């Protein structure tokens, strides 16, 4: 039951982010990050990723893999 509840929260957050105006995305991402930290079963490693690694083109594959992991979680 807990896993289903958490999954529904993540899907709801994804829906909201897809439909949030561009100028409000940062506020939503910050809010969802705080909520995911509270979630007991969410893996901590994706939340602690250093996104500065992904600024160079050579790290695009790493970025895609990380996003795929987060999306599939």
N, CA, C and O atoms as CSV, one atom per row, in Angstrom:
chain,resi,resn,atom,element,x,y,z
A,1,UNK,N,N,0.824,-1.201,0.000
A,1,UNK,CA,C,0.000,0.000,0.000
A,1,UNK,C,C,0.864,1.261,0.000
A,1,UNK,O,O,0.574,2.226,-0.707
A,2,UNK,N,N,1.928,1.239,0.802
A,2,UNK,CA,C,2.815,2.407,0.891
A,2,UNK,C,C,3.471,2.692,-0.455
A,2,UNK,O,O,3.582,3.848,-0.864
A,3,UNK,N,N,3.907,1.635,-1.145
A,3,UNK,CA,C,4.557,1.809,-2.448
A,3,UNK,C,C,3.580,2.404,-3.466
A,3,UNK,O,O,3.968,3.248,-4.274
A,4,UNK,N,N,2.335,1.975,-3.432
A,4,UNK,CA,C,1.323,2.512,-4.344
A,4,UNK,C,C,1.067,3.983,-4.068
A,4,UNK,O,O,0.921,4.777,-4.997
A,5,UNK,N,N,1.013,4.342,-2.808
A,5,UNK,CA,C,0.806,5.741,-2.436
A,5,UNK,C,C,1.960,6.605,-2.915
A,5,UNK,O,O,1.748,7.690,-3.456
A,6,UNK,N,N,3.178,6.125,-2.716
A,6,UNK,CA,C,4.343,6.895,-3.146
A,6,UNK,C,C,4.406,6.999,-4.664
A,6,UNK,O,O,4.765,8.047,-5.202
A,7,UNK,N,N,4.062,5.930,-5.350
A,7,UNK,CA,C,4.048,5.965,-6.807
A,7,UNK,C,C,3.020,6.971,-7.316
A,7,UNK,O,O,3.282,7.702,-8.271
A,8,UNK,N,N,1.870,7.006,-6.688
A,8,UNK,CA,C,0.849,7.975,-7.110
A,8,UNK,C,C,1.313,9.407,-6.862
A,8,UNK,O,O,0.991,10.303,-7.642
A,9,UNK,N,N,2.066,9.632,-5.786
A,9,UNK,CA,C,2.617,10.972,-5.530
A,9,UNK,C,C,3.595,11.374,-6.632
A,9,UNK,O,O,3.580,12.511,-7.105
A,10,UNK,N,N,4.440,10.433,-7.032
A,10,UNK,CA,C,5.430,10.726,-8.071
A,10,UNK,C,C,4.744,11.000,-9.406
A,10,UNK,O,O,5.123,11.931,-10.117
A,11,UNK,N,N,3.748,10.204,-9.747
A,11,UNK,CA,C,3.030,10.423,-11.004
A,11,UNK,C,C,2.269,11.747,-10.985
A,11,UNK,O,O,2.201,12.447,-11.996
A,12,UNK,N,N,1.703,12.082,-9.842
A,12,UNK,CA,C,1.017,13.366,-9.715
A,12,UNK,C,C,2.011,14.519,-9.863
A,12,UNK,O,O,1.719,15.518,-10.522
A,13,UNK,N,N,3.180,14.376,-9.250
A,13,UNK,CA,C,4.214,15.405,-9.361
A,13,UNK,C,C,4.663,15.559,-10.808
A,13,UNK,O,O,4.870,16.676,-11.282
A,14,UNK,N,N,4.812,14.448,-11.503
A,14,UNK,CA,C,5.198,14.499,-12.923
A,14,UNK,C,C,4.144,15.226,-13.745
A,14,UNK,O,O,4.476,16.053,-14.594
A,15,UNK,N,N,2.887,14.922,-13.498
A,15,UNK,CA,C,1.795,15.590,-14.212
A,15,UNK,C,C,1.819,17.098,-13.947
A,15,UNK,O,O,1.671,17.902,-14.867
A,16,UNK,N,N,2.005,17.466,-12.690
A,16,UNK,CA,C,2.047,18.891,-12.355
A,16,UNK,C,C,3.219,19.596,-13.027
A,16,UNK,O,O,3.071,20.707,-13.535
A,17,UNK,N,N,4.381,18.952,-13.030
A,17,UNK,CA,C,5.546,19.572,-13.662
A,17,UNK,C,C,5.361,19.729,-15.163
A,17,UNK,O,O,5.807,20.718,-15.746
A,18,UNK,N,N,4.716,18.775,-15.781
A,18,UNK,CA,C,4.480,18.873,-17.222
A,18,UNK,C,C,3.518,20.008,-17.559
A,18,UNK,O,O,3.561,20.549,-18.664
A,19,UNK,N,N,2.657,20.369,-16.623
A,19,UNK,CA,C,1.642,21.389,-16.881
A,19,UNK,C,C,1.881,22.689,-16.123
A,19,UNK,O,O,0.987,23.531,-16.038
A,20,UNK,N,N,3.070,22.855,-15.577
A,20,UNK,CA,C,3.419,24.068,-14.846
A,20,UNK,C,C,4.056,25.067,-15.801
A,20,UNK,O,O,4.884,24.684,-16.628
A,21,UNK,N,N,3.689,26.330,-15.702
A,21,UNK,CA,C,4.341,27.349,-16.536
A,21,UNK,C,C,5.849,27.384,-16.276
A,21,UNK,O,O,6.313,27.130,-15.164
A,22,UNK,N,N,6.590,27.701,-17.320
A,22,UNK,CA,C,8.053,27.669,-17.256
A,22,UNK,C,C,8.610,28.518,-16.115
A,22,UNK,O,O,9.578,28.120,-15.468
A,23,UNK,N,N,8.018,29.674,-15.864
A,23,UNK,CA,C,8.559,30.570,-14.833
A,23,UNK,C,C,8.289,30.074,-13.410
A,23,UNK,O,O,8.796,30.671,-12.460
A,24,UNK,N,N,7.519,29.017,-13.233
A,24,UNK,CA,C,7.241,28.475,-11.901
A,24,UNK,C,C,7.863,27.098,-11.670
A,24,UNK,O,O,7.677,26.501,-10.610
A,25,UNK,N,N,8.588,26.604,-12.646
A,25,UNK,CA,C,9.169,25.256,-12.550
A,25,UNK,C,C,10.114,25.132,-11.358
A,25,UNK,O,O,10.070,24.135,-10.637
A,26,UNK,N,N,10.958,26.121,-11.146
A,26,UNK,CA,C,11.939,26.034,-10.060
A,26,UNK,C,C,11.253,25.846,-8.711
A,26,UNK,O,O,11.700,25.034,-7.901
A,27,UNK,N,N,10.187,26.576,-8.463
A,27,UNK,CA,C,9.465,26.441,-7.195
A,27,UNK,C,C,8.877,25.042,-7.037
A,27,UNK,O,O,8.927,24.461,-5.954
A,28,UNK,N,N,8.327,24.511,-8.109
A,28,UNK,CA,C,7.747,23.167,-8.055
A,28,UNK,C,C,8.817,22.107,-7.826
A,28,UNK,O,O,8.623,21.188,-7.031
A,29,UNK,N,N,9.930,22.231,-8.511
A,29,UNK,CA,C,11.006,21.252,-8.352
A,29,UNK,C,C,11.532,21.264,-6.927
A,29,UNK,O,O,11.787,20.204,-6.355
A,30,UNK,N,N,11.696,22.431,-6.352
A,30,UNK,CA,C,12.152,22.536,-4.967
A,30,UNK,C,C,11.161,21.876,-4.021
A,30,UNK,O,O,11.555,21.146,-3.111
A,31,UNK,N,N,9.890,22.133,-4.233
A,31,UNK,CA,C,8.854,21.528,-3.393
A,31,UNK,C,C,8.875,20.008,-3.507
A,31,UNK,O,O,8.829,19.311,-2.493
A,32,UNK,N,N,8.943,19.484,-4.738
A,32,UNK,CA,C,8.927,18.037,-4.927
A,32,UNK,C,C,10.198,17.383,-4.401
A,32,UNK,O,O,10.155,16.257,-3.905
A,33,UNK,N,N,11.305,18.063,-4.502
A,33,UNK,CA,C,12.548,17.529,-3.944
A,33,UNK,C,C,12.404,17.348,-2.442
A,33,UNK,O,O,12.791,16.315,-1.896
A,34,UNK,N,N,11.851,18.346,-1.777
A,34,UNK,CA,C,11.634,18.248,-0.331
A,34,UNK,C,C,10.678,17.105,0.015
A,34,UNK,O,O,10.882,16.401,1.004
A,35,UNK,N,N,9.650,16.925,-0.790
A,35,UNK,CA,C,8.694,15.840,-0.545
A,35,UNK,C,C,9.332,14.471,-0.775
A,35,UNK,O,O,9.067,13.532,-0.025
A,36,UNK,N,N,10.169,14.351,-1.802
A,36,UNK,CA,C,10.813,13.069,-2.071
A,36,UNK,C,C,11.813,12.699,-0.986
A,36,UNK,O,O,12.000,11.519,-0.689
A,37,UNK,N,N,12.446,13.681,-0.403
A,37,UNK,CA,C,13.375,13.399,0.688
A,37,UNK,C,C,12.632,12.766,1.861
A,37,UNK,O,O,13.187,11.919,2.561
A,38,UNK,N,N,11.393,13.167,2.077
A,38,UNK,CA,C,10.585,12.616,3.172
A,38,UNK,C,C,10.104,11.197,2.886
A,38,UNK,O,O,9.740,10.468,3.809
A,39,UNK,N,N,10.100,10.805,1.630
A,39,UNK,CA,C,9.599,9.488,1.247
A,39,UNK,C,C,10.583,8.405,1.691
A,39,UNK,O,O,11.758,8.459,1.327
A,40,UNK,N,N,10.126,7.427,2.467
A,40,UNK,CA,C,11.053,6.431,3.020
A,40,UNK,C,C,11.664,5.484,1.989
A,40,UNK,O,O,12.776,4.999,2.196
A,41,UNK,N,N,10.974,5.210,0.896
A,41,UNK,CA,C,11.508,4.216,-0.040
A,41,UNK,C,C,12.183,4.816,-1.264
A,41,UNK,O,O,12.686,4.075,-2.108
A,42,UNK,N,N,12.205,6.132,-1.381
A,42,UNK,CA,C,12.856,6.734,-2.540
A,42,UNK,C,C,14.363,6.657,-2.368
A,42,UNK,O,O,14.883,7.019,-1.313
A,43,UNK,N,N,15.079,6.185,-3.399
A,43,UNK,CA,C,16.543,6.076,-3.277
A,43,UNK,C,C,17.199,7.446,-3.112
A,43,UNK,O,O,16.888,8.387,-3.842
A,44,UNK,N,N,18.088,7.540,-2.167
A,44,UNK,CA,C,18.729,8.822,-1.856
A,44,UNK,C,C,19.750,9.248,-2.902
A,44,UNK,O,O,19.947,10.442,-3.124
A,45,UNK,N,N,20.391,8.296,-3.538
A,45,UNK,CA,C,21.456,8.629,-4.482
A,45,UNK,C,C,20.988,9.557,-5.607
A,45,UNK,O,O,21.707,10.509,-5.913
A,46,UNK,N,N,19.830,9.342,-6.241
A,46,UNK,CA,C,19.392,10.269,-7.285
A,46,UNK,C,C,19.147,11.682,-6.766
A,46,UNK,O,O,19.334,12.655,-7.496
A,47,UNK,N,N,18.730,11.794,-5.512
A,47,UNK,CA,C,18.479,13.123,-4.960
A,47,UNK,C,C,19.767,13.883,-4.696
A,47,UNK,O,O,19.776,15.113,-4.662
A,48,UNK,N,N,20.855,13.147,-4.509
A,48,UNK,CA,C,22.118,13.782,-4.169
A,48,UNK,C,C,23.052,13.911,-5.363
A,48,UNK,O,O,24.232,14.216,-5.191
A,49,UNK,N,N,22.551,13.688,-6.556
A,49,UNK,CA,C,23.387,13.773,-7.757
A,49,UNK,C,C,23.909,15.185,-7.968
A,49,UNK,O,O,23.217,16.169,-7.708
A,50,UNK,N,N,25.130,15.261,-8.438
A,50,UNK,CA,C,25.727,16.553,-8.754
A,50,UNK,C,C,25.400,16.882,-10.204
A,50,UNK,O,O,25.992,16.310,-11.119
A,51,UNK,N,N,24.473,17.790,-10.415
A,51,UNK,CA,C,24.030,18.087,-11.775
A,51,UNK,C,C,25.038,18.926,-12.550
A,51,UNK,O,O,24.845,19.158,-13.743
A,52,UNK,N,N,26.092,19.378,-11.915
A,52,UNK,CA,C,27.153,20.064,-12.651
A,52,UNK,C,C,27.922,19.082,-13.536
A,52,UNK,O,O,28.597,19.492,-14.481
A,53,UNK,N,N,27.821,17.804,-13.235
A,53,UNK,CA,C,28.468,16.799,-14.081
A,53,UNK,C,C,27.856,16.767,-15.474
A,53,UNK,O,O,28.515,16.385,-16.441
A,54,UNK,N,N,26.603,17.165,-15.569
A,54,UNK,CA,C,25.871,17.009,-16.817
A,54,UNK,C,C,25.927,18.231,-17.716
A,54,UNK,O,O,25.223,18.272,-18.725
A,55,UNK,N,N,26.723,19.211,-17.393
A,55,UNK,CA,C,26.752,20.429,-18.193
A,55,UNK,C,C,27.540,20.251,-19.483
A,55,UNK,O,O,27.280,20.940,-20.470
A,56,UNK,N,N,28.489,19.341,-19.482
A,56,UNK,CA,C,29.281,19.107,-20.688
A,56,UNK,C,C,28.598,18.079,-21.578
A,56,UNK,O,O,27.894,17.193,-21.094
A,57,UNK,N,N,28.808,18.205,-22.853
A,57,UNK,CA,C,28.169,17.299,-23.816
A,57,UNK,C,C,28.623,15.857,-23.595
A,57,UNK,O,O,27.836,14.934,-23.801
A,58,UNK,N,N,29.852,15.645,-23.188
A,58,UNK,CA,C,30.360,14.284,-23.013
A,58,UNK,C,C,29.629,13.525,-21.905
A,58,UNK,O,O,29.693,12.297,-21.857
A,59,UNK,N,N,28.946,14.230,-21.028
A,59,UNK,CA,C,28.218,13.584,-19.941
A,59,UNK,C,C,26.732,13.423,-20.247
A,59,UNK,O,O,25.943,13.094,-19.361
A,60,UNK,N,N,26.354,13.652,-21.491
A,60,UNK,CA,C,24.945,13.542,-21.878
A,60,UNK,C,C,24.421,12.122,-21.652
A,60,UNK,O,O,23.281,11.946,-21.223
A,61,UNK,N,N,25.226,11.133,-21.932
A,61,UNK,CA,C,24.796,9.749,-21.730
A,61,UNK,C,C,24.558,9.464,-20.249
A,61,UNK,O,O,23.585,8.800,-19.892
A,62,UNK,N,N,25.435,9.961,-19.394
A,62,UNK,CA,C,25.260,9.799,-17.950
A,62,UNK,C,C,23.984,10.486,-17.481
A,62,UNK,O,O,23.245,9.940,-16.662
A,63,UNK,N,N,23.732,11.663,-17.991
A,63,UNK,CA,C,22.519,12.399,-17.654
A,63,UNK,C,C,21.279,11.604,-18.065
A,63,UNK,O,O,20.334,11.473,-17.287
A,64,UNK,N,N,21.287,11.079,-19.280
A,64,UNK,CA,C,20.140,10.306,-19.764
A,64,UNK,C,C,19.906,9.057,-18.927
A,64,UNK,O,O,18.761,8.714,-18.632
A,65,UNK,N,N,20.960,8.388,-18.549
A,65,UNK,CA,C,20.835,7.200,-17.716
A,65,UNK,C,C,20.256,7.552,-16.349
A,65,UNK,O,O,19.393,6.839,-15.835
A,66,UNK,N,N,20.724,8.640,-15.764
A,66,UNK,CA,C,20.223,9.076,-14.467
A,66,UNK,C,C,18.745,9.457,-14.549
A,66,UNK,O,O,17.961,9.105,-13.668
A,67,UNK,N,N,18.370,10.171,-15.601
A,67,UNK,CA,C,16.965,10.557,-15.771
A,67,UNK,C,C,16.084,9.330,-15.982
A,67,UNK,O,O,14.964,9.268,-15.474
A,68,UNK,N,N,16.591,8.358,-16.731
A,68,UNK,CA,C,15.836,7.133,-16.955
A,68,UNK,C,C,15.615,6.391,-15.638
A,68,UNK,O,O,14.527,5.875,-15.384
A,69,UNK,N,N,16.644,6.342,-14.809
A,69,UNK,CA,C,16.518,5.697,-13.499
A,69,UNK,C,C,15.465,6.392,-12.649
A,69,UNK,O,O,14.630,5.731,-12.030
A,70,UNK,N,N,15.498,7.711,-12.616
A,70,UNK,CA,C,14.530,8.456,-11.805
A,70,UNK,C,C,13.117,8.299,-12.347
A,70,UNK,O,O,12.161,8.168,-11.582
A,71,UNK,N,N,12.989,8.312,-13.649
A,71,UNK,CA,C,11.670,8.191,-14.269
A,71,UNK,C,C,11.074,6.810,-14.010
A,71,UNK,O,O,9.886,6.684,-13.716
A,72,UNK,N,N,11.910,5.775,-14.122
A,72,UNK,CA,C,11.416,4.409,-13.925
A,72,UNK,C,C,11.175,4.065,-12.475
A,72,UNK,O,O,10.422,3.137,-12.180
A,73,UNK,N,N,11.793,4.788,-11.564
A,73,UNK,CA,C,11.563,4.511,-10.160
A,73,UNK,C,C,10.099,4.691,-9.871
A,73,UNK,O,O,9.667,4.508,-8.733
